[in-house]
């Protein structure tokens, strides 16, 4: 293995028994078989699901818009045009 690929790897040790903080190799093999993937892919899928649940899925913004930003938005959007949307989802009675 090259030095670069070794830097992208970690040691992974299965637990002797399943617990709230880890799984045994037996459980990992059963999970992989159930999913139809190898053990490595099962670990990646589990970590991905955990990442989606725990980590923010968007970049944090800089907070509320400034007055200058609001003016730029209002300038870019026509303010004098009144528009309405008619929905065909709700039937209304004709007069």
PyMOL commands that set and color helices and strands:
alter all, ss='L'
color gray80, all
select helices_A, chain A and resi 3-7+25-35+39-54+67-76
alter helices_A, ss='H'
color red, helices_A
deselect
rebuild
show_as cartoon
